[in-house]
């Protein structure tokens, strides 16, 4: 899927310009414009969220794919050594020390995504995971903060169609709007492939979006809880997220690698794809006025369960137009 800035200037597959007018104009720094991508085989096996359009890397032959990219079955256990750092006092500036939680009112040095900050702050509170800054970096690239970002290119539509066909063959419950989802491609704040929004939470036996059409992903609350679930799966299932025995802020680069390819995170967590993913993440951090040391170490040990998260977020009052 093309990133949000490109989409704002191009036409979507149905001929409608894709642009969220609620996003204030900005002057971003130059960056590579290559989304960090997820393989359809990977996310289908996760039965969770299909993240943004893997097409750019896939077409270049840089992205592994197929059902072998699946994470271990089951999971949900915290990785050894994870701890929850003590919260910092509000009003402080980030120390730059790895592992120190930034103040709750610190979001970098820009106002990008201002209207979504209350959502991400609430998500972090409910999930008990340090996701607000990490997901800010993700949506900055994947959708450019546009909640209605949508890619209906042939590549993406083919991917969503295969996801429905292969998922049902594997025994996934058939979504109510399967035919529509199959033609929807990917989109939303975090660029989810439409069928995998429907299947989010299947590993926990709770799929609140199974009977919803692809437009559900344009709801930032839906997009956010799905993104949180994917973060939890990556962090909880892959010990290679952590480069050493002690989690550090730098390990967020590896979570981002898991967003692109769990198989690579497992088998080659410091290789060429990691280097590319890290470079793009550093671009997004810079654009937001953040440093990697501003992000707490990855931690999913206190995840309360997808149903708890979904129920707690359902009543969130929108802060966007």
ZIBEL-V197346 format. One record per helix or strand of 2 or more residues. SS is the DSSP state (h for helix, s for strand). FROM is the first residue (numbers start at 0). TO is the last residue. Records with the same first field share a line. If there is no record, write none. Layout:
SS: FROM-TO  FROM-TO
This chain:
h: 3-8  39-45  54-58  66-68  113-126  131-141  153-168  177-181  193-197  201-203  213-217  219-236  238-240  248-259  261-266  271-287  291-293  305-312
s: 149-150  185-186  191-192
